[in-house]
Amino acid sequence: MSVTESAASTLPWGDVWGQDEAVATLRAAAENPLAMTHAWLLTGPPGSGRSNLAYAFAASLIASGPEDVNTMRQVIAGTHPDLSALRTEGVIISIKDARGLVERSYLSPSAGRHRVIVVEDADRMTERTSNVLLKALEEPPAETVWVLCAPSEADLLPTIRSRVRALRLREPEVADVARLVMQRTGVPAEIAEQSARHAQRHIGMAQRLATDAASRERRDATLRGVLSVRGIGDVVEIAGRIVQAATDDAKALTAERDEAERASLLRTVGVAPGAPVPPAVRSQISALEDEQKRRATRSLRDGIDRVLTDMQSLFRDVALMQFGRTDDLINVELAETARARTAEWTHQRTLTVLDAITATRQAVQQNAAPLLAIESLLVTVGTGRTP
């Protein structure tokens, strides 16, 4: 087999893992017009590979055939002119960005078979933004295909759901994710299994936990701190530690990129390193800083949501133990500490805490102050009552 034939045999689906049924459906659609539709919705839990699948599908639609390796590589890299992709780094997708996508959706393909519009974070559209897409989804040009990605169909408006064909991705098993993490990172089996379990089968998060001991230690310390809450006196200290850890984590993820973006912009406009910024360039710098602030806000909220997801897994374990089950625990390492809650708490109190965590996740995503939201939640943990 030649190098080109070998590449063609894996492209564009090589990075799609554990989704054989979804791949089969999309391959059939790309190869057979009778199985094709103009708009798709790929749903599945975070880490299930929605985006990888979306770009693989886009590559198969745009390329002239399985031998068109260069085109498929361009699409997967996000550089092909017939691919328009949107992944917001802010809290929501703006109406301006949505209108830009709609305008591009009416352009004919410049080089490929189709023009493909991928929206990675379709669940981050407000109702007004969703309405911008409606007509384009309902009556797109014959050669345009929309591919939306979201955790579930319920995250989109009914009017959007009615205009797309939904394809649900399967959730991988812990053992499957652990094997993949071992293959990609080379970590020991026990670290891979623990990371896959703690990440609740989120592949990207499992890889991060497996390769970052500090993240594993921070997660453990956070959950032990939550279990230590006994009353109001513990709430302020532990809430502060949780939010500070999430803030530091968010800064670490964005600081290097922010500096690189600023340096790149200054080079582009001809400003030497260390030189003062000319007044004519300041508006561009301000626009960049505003975008970076929006990205930092999303990064912090995503970090807080990750902590809340971990807390949810902890009290889920408590609920399971209260019903006599120990066969499917996520936080095996904390089982003995969590077991004390099974004796002290009623089933109703555990369910109250789980409901409070869900409400807190929603509040943080809707712009609630993270510290106040976490403090309110920990009051419920410590007292069993909603503030």
C-alpha positions in Angstrom: 0.0 0.0 0.0 1.4 3.4 -0.9 1.8 6.3 1.5 -1.2 8.1 -0.2 -3.3 5.0 0.0 -2.4 4.5 3.7 -3.4 8.0 4.5 -6.6 7.8 2.6 -7.6 4.6 4.4 -7.6 6.5 7.8 -8.7 10.0 6.7 -11.0 11.7 7.5 -12.2 9.4 10.3 -8.9 8.5 12.0 -9.4 10.9 14.9 -13.0 9.7 15.6 -12.8 7.1 18.4 -15.5 4.8 19.7 -18.4 6.1 17.5 -18.7 3.3 14.9 -22.4 3.6 14.4 -22.3 7.4 14.0 -19.4 7.1 11.6 -21.3 4.6 9.5 -24.3 6.8 9.3 -22.4 9.9 8.2 -20.2 8.0 5.8 -23.3 6.7 4.1 -24.8 10.2 3.9 -21.6 11.6 2.4 -21.4 8.9 -0.2 -25.2 8.6 -1.0 -27.3 11.7 -1.8 -30.4 9.7 -0.9 -29.1 9.3 2.7 -28.1 13.0 2.9 -29.8 15.9 4.6 -28.9 19.6 4.6 -28.6 20.1 8.4 -27.3 17.8 11.2 -27.2 17.9 15.0 -24.5 15.9 16.6 -25.2 15.4 20.3 -23.3 13.6 23.1 -21.7 14.3 26.5 -18.6 16.5 26.7 -15.6 14.6 25.6 -17.5 12.2 23.4 -15.9 13.5 20.2 -18.6 15.7 18.7 -16.2 18.1 17.1 -13.9 15.5 15.7 -16.8 13.8 14.1 -18.2 17.1 12.7 -14.9 17.9 11.0 -14.4 14.4 9.7 -17.9 14.6 8.2 -17.1 18.0 6.7 -13.9 16.6 5.2 -15.8 13.7 3.6 -18.4 16.2 2.1 -15.9 18.7 0.8 -13.3 16.3 -0.7 -13.8 14.9 -4.2 -13.4 11.4 -3.0 -11.4 9.1 -0.6 -8.2 9.7 -2.5 -8.4 13.5 -2.1 -6.2 13.5 1.0 -4.9 17.0 0.8 -8.4 18.5 0.9 -9.4 16.3 3.8 -6.3 17.4 5.7 -7.1 21.1 5.0 -10.7 20.7 6.3 -9.6 18.8 9.5 -7.0 21.6 10.1 -9.8 24.2 9.6 -8.1 25.9 6.7 -10.2 24.9 3.7 -12.1 27.8 2.1 -15.3 25.8 1.9 -15.4 25.2 5.6 -16.9 27.8 8.0 -16.5 26.9 11.6 -17.6 28.6 14.8 -16.5 27.8 18.3 -17.1 30.6 20.7 -14.5 31.5 23.3 -17.0 33.7 25.0 -19.9 32.8 27.2 -22.4 32.9 24.3 -22.4 33.0 20.5 -23.0 36.5 19.4 -25.7 37.5 16.9 -22.9 39.1 14.8 -21.1 35.8 14.5 -24.3 34.0 13.6 -25.1 36.5 10.9 -21.6 36.0 9.5 -22.2 32.3 9.2 -25.5 32.7 7.5 -24.0 35.0 4.9 -21.2 32.5 4.2 -23.7 29.7 4.0 -25.2 31.2 0.8 -21.9 31.2 -1.0 -21.3 28.4 -3.6 -18.4 26.0 -2.8 -15.1 27.5 -4.2 -13.2 24.2 -4.6 -15.0 21.3 -3.0 -18.3 19.4 -3.5 -20.1 21.2 -0.6 -19.8 24.2 1.6 -20.0 23.1 5.2 -20.9 25.2 8.2 -19.8 23.7 11.6 -21.1 25.2 14.8 -19.3 23.5 17.7 -21.1 25.2 20.6 -24.7 25.4 19.3 -25.9 25.1 22.9 -24.4 28.6 23.6 -26.9 30.4 21.3 -29.5 32.6 22.9 -33.0 32.5 21.5 -32.4 35.7 19.4 -29.2 34.2 18.0 -30.9 30.9 17.2 -33.6 32.8 15.3 -30.9 34.2 13.0 -30.2 30.7 11.8 -33.7 29.5 11.3 -34.3 30.4 7.7 -30.8 29.4 6.6 -31.4 25.9 8.2 -34.8 25.6 6.6 -33.9 26.6 3.1 -30.1 26.4 2.5 -28.6 26.3 -1.0 -28.4 22.8 -2.4 -24.6 22.5 -1.8 -24.5 23.8 1.7 -24.6 21.5 4.8 -24.9 22.7 8.4 -23.4 20.6 11.2 -24.4 21.7 14.8 -22.9 20.2 17.9 -24.4 20.3 21.4 -24.6 18.1 24.5 -28.2 17.2 23.9 -31.2 18.1 21.8 -32.8 19.8 24.7 -30.0 22.4 24.7 -31.5 23.9 21.4 -34.8 25.5 20.7 -37.6 23.3 19.3 -37.6 25.4 16.1 -33.9 24.5 15.6 -34.4 20.8 16.4 -37.2 20.6 13.9 -34.9 21.6 11.1 -32.0 19.2 11.7 -31.4 15.5 11.7 -30.2 14.5 15.1 -27.5 11.9 15.6 -26.7 10.9 19.2 -23.2 9.8 20.0 -22.5 6.9 22.4 -20.9 7.5 25.7 -17.7 5.4 26.0 -17.0 3.1 28.9 -14.4 3.9 31.6 -12.2 1.0 30.5 -12.3 2.1 26.9 -11.3 5.7 27.8 -8.5 4.4 30.1 -7.1 2.3 27.2 -7.1 5.3 24.9 -5.4 7.5 27.5 -2.7 4.9 28.0 -2.2 4.6 24.2 -1.9 8.4 23.8 0.0 9.4 26.9 1.9 6.2 28.1 0.8 6.7 31.7 0.5 3.6 34.0 -2.8 1.7 33.8 -3.9 2.7 37.3 -3.5 6.4 36.6 -5.3 6.0 33.3 -8.2 4.2 34.9 -8.5 6.7 37.8 -8.4 9.6 35.4 -11.0 8.1 33.1 -13.3 7.5 36.1 -12.8 10.9 37.7 -13.3 12.6 34.3 -16.6 10.6 33.9 -15.4 9.3 30.5 -14.6 12.8 29.1 -11.6 11.9 26.9 -9.9 15.3 26.9 -10.3 15.8 30.7 -9.1 12.3 31.3 -5.9 13.0 29.4 -5.3 16.2 31.3 -5.8 14.5 34.7 -3.6 11.6 33.6 -0.7 13.9 32.6 -1.0 16.6 35.3 -0.5 15.4 38.9 -1.3 18.9 40.2 -4.8 18.7 38.6 -5.4 15.3 40.3 -4.2 16.7 43.6 -6.3 19.8 43.3 -9.4 17.8 42.5 -8.8 15.5 45.5 -8.2 18.5 47.9 -11.4 20.2 46.6 -13.7 17.2 47.2 -12.1 16.5 50.6 -12.7 20.1 51.5 -16.4 19.8 50.5 -16.8 16.7 52.6 -15.4 18.6 55.6 -18.1 21.2 55.5 -20.1 20.9 58.8 -21.6 24.3 59.1 -21.6 28.0 58.1 -18.1 28.5 59.6 -16.5 26.3 57.0 -18.4 27.7 54.0 -16.4 31.0 53.4 -13.0 29.4 53.6 -13.7 26.4 51.4 -15.7 28.4 48.8 -12.8 30.8 48.6 -10.3 28.0 48.0 -12.5 26.4 45.3 -13.0 29.7 43.4 -9.3 30.7 43.7 -8.1 27.3 42.4 -10.5 27.6 39.4 -9.3 31.2 38.8 -5.6 30.2 38.9 -6.3 27.3 36.6 -8.1 29.5 34.1 -5.3 32.0 34.2 -2.7 29.3 33.5 -4.7 28.1 30.5 -5.1 31.6 29.0 -2.1 33.7 30.0 0.4 32.3 27.6 -2.0 32.5 24.7 -3.0 36.0 25.6 0.6 37.2 25.5 1.3 35.4 22.2 -1.8 37.0 20.6 -0.8 40.5 21.8 2.8 40.0 20.5 1.5 38.7 17.2 -0.8 41.7 16.7 2.0 44.2 17.5 4.3 42.5 15.0 1.6 42.6 12.4 1.2 46.4 12.7 5.0 46.9 12.9 5.4 47.8 16.6 8.8 46.6 17.9 9.0 44.6 21.2 9.1 47.1 24.1 8.2 50.1 22.0 5.2 52.3 23.0 1.9 51.5 21.3 0.9 54.2 18.8 -2.5 55.8 19.3 -3.7 54.5 16.0 -3.1 50.9 17.2 -4.7 51.2 20.6 -8.2 50.5 19.4 -7.0 47.2 18.0 -5.3 46.3 21.2 -8.5 47.2 23.2 -10.6 45.0 20.9 -8.1 42.1 21.5 -8.2 42.7 25.2 -12.0 42.7 25.3 -12.0 39.3 23.4 -9.4 37.9 25.8 -11.5 39.0 28.8 -14.6 37.2 27.4 -12.5 34.1 26.8 -11.2 34.4 30.4 -14.7 34.6 31.7 -15.7 31.5 29.8 -12.6 29.7 31.0 -13.3 30.5 34.6 -17.0 29.5 34.3 -16.0 26.2 32.6 -13.5 25.6 35.4 -16.2 26.2 38.1 -18.5 24.0 36.2 -15.9 21.2 36.2 -15.6 21.6 40.0 -19.4 21.4 40.3 -19.4 18.3 38.1 -16.9 16.7 40.4 -19.0 17.5 43.4 -22.0 16.1 41.6 -20.1 12.8 41.1 -19.2 12.8 44.8 -22.7 13.1 46.1 -24.0 10.7 43.5 -21.6 8.2 45.1 -23.1 9.0 48.5 -26.6 8.4 47.1 -25.6 5.1 45.6 -24.1 4.0 48.9 -27.2 5.0 50.8 -29.1 2.5 48.6 -26.5 -0.2 49.3 -24.5 0.0 46.0 -20.8 0.2 45.8 -20.2 -1.3 42.3 -20.2 1.9 40.2 -18.5 4.6 42.3 -16.7 7.4 40.6 -14.6 8.5 43.6 -13.5 5.2 44.9 -10.6 6.9 46.7 -13.0 8.9 48.8 -15.4 6.1 49.5 -14.6 5.7 53.2 -14.8 9.5 53.8 -18.0 9.7 51.9 -19.5 6.7 53.7 -19.8 8.9 56.8 -22.4 10.9 55.0 -24.5 7.8 54.2 -25.0 7.3 58.0 -25.4 11.0 58.9 -27.7 12.1 56.1 -31.1 11.0 54.9 -31.8 10.2 51.3 -33.7 13.4 51.0 -30.8 15.5 52.2 -28.5 14.0 49.6 -31.1 14.6 46.8 -31.4 18.2 48.1 -27.7 18.7 47.7 -27.7 17.2 44.2 -30.5 19.5 43.2 -28.6 22.4 44.6 -25.5 21.5 42.6 -27.6 21.4 39.4 -29.2 24.8 40.2 -25.7 26.3 40.9 -24.3 25.0 37.6 -27.2 26.8 35.8 -26.8 30.0 37.8 -23.0 30.2 37.1 -23.6 29.7 33.4 -26.2 32.5 33.6 -23.7 35.0 35.0 -24.1 34.5 38.7 -21.0 35.5 40.7 -19.0 32.2 41.2 -18.0 32.9 44.8 -21.5 33.7 46.0 -23.0 30.8 44.1 -20.4 28.3 45.6 -21.0 29.8 49.1 -24.7 29.3 48.7 -24.2 25.7 47.6 -21.9 24.9 50.5 -24.5 26.3 52.9 -26.8 23.6 51.6 -24.1 21.0 51.9 -23.4 22.0 55.5 -27.0 22.4 56.7 -29.1 20.4 54.4 -31.2 23.5 53.7 -31.4 25.8 50.7 -30.5 29.4 51.7 
